[in-house]
Amino acid sequence: MYIIERKKKAGVKTKAKPSEKFEYVPLQVDLSEELAPSIQDMLKKVINKKVRDDIEIKEYQVIDDTEDKIQTYKDLGKITGFKEFLNSRLGGEIKALKSFEKLAELEKAWAICYGFYSSEKQDWLYCIKKLAPRNMAVDQSLSKNLKGAMKNSINSVFDTTTSTLKPMNGFSINIEPSIDMIYFDQNIYIFNKKGFEDITSLTEEFIELSKELVEEVNDINFVNGIEHISSVILSKPSFRNKLIKAKDIGNIDFLKTCKNFKLEFNRAGKKLKIKFSYDVDGKINAKDEEEAKNIIQVISEFYKEGIFGGKVFETAAGRLKK
């Protein structure tokens, strides 16, 4: 088992992308012979529950319709810091974590990683889970006065050898029965999309990119109330991702060459039963966050018109047909 520390690279530029700004350092934690098979069994159940015969495997997209699938991530050039961790750090010499007190010295205990060696494949399989550092290792050391320890609550353990409940003295660690991603045979398999994005620092990169896209939208000068669009994408990650999707599928670039914004939004609004308002110059109004959301959802192709029956559906992905 490894604790993954994330820390800023030495000499990195302030304006560097989050995925390039950080390095990820594994620290080995030895497991007892009693605990190791229990963790192995727990992870086996997690994987078997997700990996079914009919499970859909799709290439990663910024937004997608459902979590009921496994996504693969192949563009490792966009997560350079984590790519280095996967390809070099995990296969190199790894220091052992001798004491959980050392966790306090880490810049950030970022993730937990379990490694399994396949004798058949002669390769390692890694299960990785994002950590909430504040819940990672909890100091359960007793104060000199048991009454003093009780003031802030106290953890206890039932000792089966003596049939007594005893106060716990040391560190406890919460190992959850879930994983966010698997790395095996040089492939990333995503079990939990948000967890994967957090682990690889893509979440922070998306925040930075969405701010740039708001500026890009503002420069196109087709909307009044850009501050509401900015507020929505900063406070609601799903709309942040929708704006990124609008860029990915070419709709923001389409707006740059659009000759009649009013015509395009009226056409979409009529189909979707969304009423847009405009100023005298034909610019669309976003008077509040709800109107801003409508604009973002339209340009990200959030709504789909069925080819049979003309029904309109709400869907997040907007995956282009190939």
C-alpha positions as CSV (number, residue, x, y, z in Angstrom):
1,M,0.0,0.0,0.0
2,Y,1.2,3.5,-0.8
3,I,0.3,7.0,0.4
4,I,0.7,9.4,-2.5
5,E,2.0,12.8,-1.7
6,R,1.3,15.7,-4.1
7,K,3.7,18.6,-3.9
8,K,4.8,21.5,-6.1
9,K,7.8,20.8,-8.4
10,A,10.9,22.7,-7.6
11,G,11.4,25.7,-9.8
12,V,8.0,25.4,-11.5
13,K,6.6,28.6,-13.0
14,T,3.6,30.2,-11.3
15,K,1.6,30.2,-14.5
16,A,2.3,26.5,-15.2
17,K,-0.7,24.3,-15.7
18,P,-1.8,22.4,-12.6
19,S,-1.2,19.1,-14.3
20,E,2.4,20.2,-14.9
21,K,2.9,22.1,-11.6
22,F,2.8,19.1,-9.3
23,E,4.7,15.9,-8.7
24,Y,3.4,12.8,-7.0
25,V,5.5,10.8,-4.6
26,P,4.6,7.4,-3.4
27,L,5.5,6.3,0.2
28,Q,5.2,2.7,1.0
29,V,3.1,1.5,4.0
30,D,3.6,-2.1,5.1
31,L,0.5,-4.1,5.8
32,S,0.2,-6.9,8.4
33,E,-0.3,-10.4,7.2
34,E,-3.8,-10.2,8.8
35,L,-4.8,-7.0,7.1
36,A,-3.5,-7.6,3.5
37,P,-5.9,-10.4,2.5
38,S,-8.9,-8.4,3.9
39,I,-8.0,-5.4,1.7
40,Q,-7.4,-7.6,-1.2
41,D,-10.8,-9.2,-0.8
42,M,-12.5,-5.8,-0.3
43,L,-11.0,-4.4,-3.6
44,K,-11.8,-7.6,-5.5
45,K,-15.5,-7.1,-4.5
46,V,-15.4,-3.4,-5.6
47,I,-13.9,-4.4,-9.0
48,N,-16.3,-7.3,-9.6
49,K,-19.2,-5.1,-8.8
50,K,-18.1,-2.6,-11.5
51,V,-16.7,-4.9,-14.1
52,R,-19.6,-6.9,-15.5
53,D,-19.9,-8.7,-18.8
54,D,-22.2,-6.0,-20.2
55,I,-20.2,-3.0,-18.8
56,E,-19.7,-0.2,-21.3
57,I,-16.2,1.0,-21.8
58,K,-15.8,4.4,-23.4
59,E,-13.0,6.9,-23.9
60,Y,-13.0,9.7,-21.3
61,Q,-14.9,12.9,-22.0
62,V,-15.1,16.0,-19.9
63,I,-18.9,15.4,-19.4
64,D,-20.7,12.2,-19.9
65,D,-24.3,10.9,-19.6
66,T,-23.9,8.3,-16.8
67,E,-21.4,6.9,-14.3
68,D,-22.6,3.4,-15.2
69,K,-19.6,2.7,-17.4
70,I,-15.9,2.5,-17.2
71,Q,-13.9,5.2,-19.0
72,T,-10.4,5.0,-20.3
73,Y,-8.0,7.9,-20.4
74,K,-5.3,7.8,-23.1
75,D,-4.2,11.5,-23.4
76,L,-1.4,11.2,-20.8
77,G,0.3,14.3,-22.3
78,K,-2.4,16.4,-20.5
79,I,-1.6,15.0,-17.1
80,T,2.2,15.1,-17.3
81,G,2.9,15.1,-13.6
82,F,0.7,12.1,-12.9
83,K,2.1,10.4,-16.1
84,E,5.6,10.6,-14.6
85,F,4.2,9.1,-11.4
86,L,2.7,6.2,-13.2
87,N,5.5,5.5,-15.5
88,S,8.5,6.2,-13.3
89,R,7.8,6.7,-9.7
90,L,5.7,3.5,-9.2
91,G,8.4,1.4,-10.9
92,G,11.3,3.0,-9.1
93,E,12.6,2.9,-5.6
94,I,9.9,3.8,-3.1
95,K,10.7,5.0,0.4
96,A,8.8,3.4,3.3
97,L,6.6,5.4,5.6
98,K,7.9,4.4,9.0
99,S,5.5,6.5,11.1
100,F,2.2,8.1,10.6
101,E,3.6,11.2,12.4
102,K,5.5,11.7,9.2
103,L,2.1,12.5,7.5
104,A,2.1,15.8,9.2
105,E,5.3,16.7,7.4
106,L,3.9,15.9,4.0
107,E,2.8,18.8,1.8
108,K,-0.4,17.0,1.0
109,A,-1.4,13.4,1.5
110,W,-3.2,13.2,-1.8
111,A,-4.3,9.7,-2.6
112,I,-4.0,6.1,-1.4
113,C,-2.7,3.4,-3.8
114,Y,-2.8,-0.4,-3.6
115,G,-0.5,-2.5,-5.7
116,F,-1.0,-6.1,-6.8
117,Y,1.5,-8.1,-8.8
118,S,0.1,-10.5,-11.5
119,S,2.4,-13.4,-11.9
120,E,0.5,-14.4,-15.0
121,K,0.9,-11.0,-16.7
122,Q,4.2,-10.3,-14.9
123,D,3.0,-6.8,-14.3
124,W,1.5,-4.6,-11.5
125,L,-2.1,-3.5,-11.1
126,Y,-2.7,-0.4,-9.1
127,C,-6.0,0.7,-7.5
128,I,-6.0,4.4,-6.6
129,K,-8.4,6.4,-4.4
130,K,-8.5,10.1,-3.7
131,L,-8.0,11.0,0.0
132,A,-9.5,13.7,2.1
133,P,-6.3,14.6,4.0
134,R,-8.1,15.6,7.2
135,N,-9.6,12.1,7.4
136,M,-6.5,10.3,6.3
137,A,-4.7,9.5,9.6
138,V,-6.4,10.4,12.8
139,D,-4.2,10.7,15.9
140,Q,-5.8,8.7,18.6
141,S,-3.0,9.0,21.1
142,L,-4.2,9.3,24.7
143,S,-3.5,12.4,26.7
144,K,-1.9,11.7,30.1
145,N,-5.3,12.2,31.6
146,L,-8.0,9.8,30.3
147,K,-10.7,12.3,31.4
148,G,-9.0,15.0,29.4
149,A,-9.0,12.7,26.3
150,M,-12.7,12.0,26.7
151,K,-13.6,15.7,26.4
152,N,-12.9,15.5,22.6
153,S,-14.3,12.0,22.3
154,I,-12.1,8.9,22.2
155,N,-11.8,5.9,20.0
156,S,-11.8,2.5,21.5
157,V,-11.2,-1.0,20.3
158,F,-12.5,-4.3,21.6
159,D,-9.7,-6.6,22.6
160,T,-10.9,-10.2,21.9
161,T,-8.1,-11.7,23.8
162,T,-9.2,-10.1,27.1
163,S,-12.8,-9.4,26.2
164,T,-12.5,-5.8,27.2
165,L,-13.0,-2.5,25.5
166,K,-9.8,-0.5,25.5
167,P,-8.9,3.1,24.5
168,M,-6.9,3.2,21.3
169,N,-3.5,4.6,21.5
170,G,-1.9,5.5,18.2
171,F,-3.1,6.4,14.7
172,S,-6.2,5.1,12.9
173,I,-6.7,5.1,9.2
174,N,-10.0,4.8,7.4
175,I,-9.8,2.4,4.4
176,E,-12.9,2.8,2.3
177,P,-14.3,0.1,0.1
178,S,-14.1,2.1,-3.1
179,I,-11.6,3.1,-5.8
180,D,-11.5,5.9,-8.3
181,M,-9.2,4.4,-11.0
182,I,-7.1,1.4,-11.9
183,Y,-3.8,1.5,-13.7
184,F,-2.8,-1.7,-15.5
185,D,-0.9,-2.7,-18.6
186,Q,-0.2,1.0,-19.3
187,N,-3.9,1.8,-19.4
188,I,-6.0,4.0,-17.1
189,Y,-9.5,2.7,-16.2
190,I,-11.7,5.3,-14.6
191,F,-14.2,4.0,-12.0
192,N,-15.1,7.4,-10.5
193,K,-14.8,10.3,-12.9
194,K,-14.6,13.1,-10.3
195,G,-12.1,11.2,-8.2
196,F,-9.9,10.6,-11.2
197,E,-10.0,14.3,-12.2
198,D,-9.2,15.4,-8.6
199,I,-6.3,12.9,-8.3
200,T,-4.6,14.0,-11.6
201,S,-5.2,17.7,-10.9
202,L,-7.5,18.0,-14.0
203,T,-10.1,19.6,-11.7
204,E,-7.9,22.5,-11.0
205,E,-7.0,22.7,-14.7
206,F,-10.7,22.8,-15.7
207,I,-11.2,25.7,-13.3
208,E,-8.4,27.6,-14.9
209,L,-9.6,26.7,-18.4
210,S,-13.2,27.7,-17.7
211,K,-12.0,31.2,-16.6
212,E,-10.2,31.6,-19.9
213,L,-13.3,30.5,-21.8
214,V,-15.4,33.1,-20.0
215,E,-12.9,35.7,-21.3
216,E,-13.2,34.1,-24.8
217,V,-17.0,34.3,-24.6
218,N,-16.8,37.9,-23.4
219,D,-14.5,38.8,-26.4
220,I,-17.1,37.4,-28.8
221,N,-19.4,40.1,-27.4
222,F,-22.7,38.3,-28.0
223,V,-24.1,38.3,-24.5
224,N,-25.0,40.9,-21.9
225,G,-24.4,39.7,-18.3
226,I,-21.1,37.9,-18.6
227,E,-20.7,38.2,-14.8
228,H,-23.6,35.7,-14.4
229,I,-22.0,33.2,-16.7
230,S,-18.8,33.6,-14.7
231,S,-20.6,33.1,-11.4
232,V,-22.3,29.9,-12.7
233,I,-19.2,28.2,-13.9
234,L,-17.3,29.1,-10.8
235,S,-19.9,27.8,-8.4
236,K,-21.3,24.9,-10.4
237,P,-18.7,22.3,-11.7
238,S,-21.3,20.7,-14.0
239,F,-21.7,24.0,-15.9
240,R,-18.0,24.6,-15.9
241,N,-17.6,21.3,-17.7
242,K,-20.4,22.2,-20.1
243,L,-18.6,25.4,-21.1
244,I,-15.5,23.3,-21.7
245,K,-17.6,20.9,-23.8
246,A,-18.9,23.8,-25.8
247,K,-15.3,24.6,-26.7
248,D,-14.4,21.0,-27.4
249,I,-17.3,20.4,-29.9
250,G,-16.5,23.7,-31.7
251,N,-19.6,25.8,-30.7
252,I,-17.6,28.6,-29.1
253,D,-15.6,28.9,-32.3
254,F,-18.8,28.8,-34.3
255,L,-20.1,31.9,-32.3
256,K,-17.0,33.8,-33.4
257,T,-18.1,33.5,-37.1
258,C,-21.9,33.7,-36.4
259,K,-23.5,36.6,-38.3
260,N,-26.8,36.6,-36.4
261,F,-26.8,35.5,-32.8
262,K,-30.5,36.2,-32.4
263,L,-31.5,33.9,-35.3
264,E,-29.4,31.0,-33.9
265,F,-30.7,31.3,-30.3
266,N,-34.3,31.8,-31.4
267,R,-34.0,28.7,-33.5
268,A,-32.7,26.7,-30.6
269,G,-35.1,28.3,-28.1
270,K,-38.1,27.5,-30.2
271,K,-37.2,23.8,-30.3
272,L,-36.3,23.7,-26.6
273,K,-39.1,25.9,-25.4
274,I,-36.6,28.4,-23.9
275,K,-37.4,32.1,-24.4
276,F,-34.3,34.3,-24.8
277,S,-34.4,38.1,-24.7
278,Y,-32.1,40.5,-26.6
279,D,-31.0,44.1,-26.7
280,V,-31.4,46.4,-29.6
281,D,-28.1,45.2,-31.1
282,G,-29.2,41.6,-31.1
283,K,-27.0,40.5,-28.2
284,I,-28.6,37.9,-25.9
285,N,-29.4,38.9,-22.3
286,A,-28.3,37.0,-19.2
287,K,-30.1,38.9,-16.5
288,D,-29.5,36.3,-13.8
289,E,-27.8,32.9,-13.3
290,E,-30.8,31.0,-14.6
291,E,-30.6,32.7,-18.0
292,A,-26.9,32.2,-17.9
293,K,-27.4,28.5,-17.4
294,N,-29.8,28.3,-20.4
295,I,-27.1,29.9,-22.6
296,I,-24.4,27.5,-21.5
297,Q,-26.7,24.5,-21.9
298,V,-27.7,25.5,-25.4
299,I,-24.1,26.1,-26.7
300,S,-22.9,22.9,-25.0
301,E,-25.6,20.9,-26.8
302,F,-27.0,19.7,-23.5
303,Y,-30.4,19.2,-25.1
304,K,-31.0,16.6,-27.8
305,E,-33.8,16.2,-30.3
306,G,-34.8,12.6,-31.0
307,I,-34.7,11.6,-34.6
308,F,-37.9,9.6,-34.1
309,G,-40.8,11.6,-32.9
310,G,-38.9,14.9,-32.4
311,K,-38.8,14.6,-28.6
312,V,-36.3,16.8,-26.8
313,F,-34.1,15.1,-24.2
314,E,-31.7,16.4,-21.5
315,T,-28.3,14.8,-21.7
316,A,-24.9,15.8,-20.5
317,A,-22.5,14.2,-23.0
318,G,-23.0,15.6,-26.4
319,R,-20.7,12.8,-27.7
320,L,-20.3,13.5,-31.5
321,K,-21.3,10.6,-33.8
322,K,-18.2,9.3,-35.6
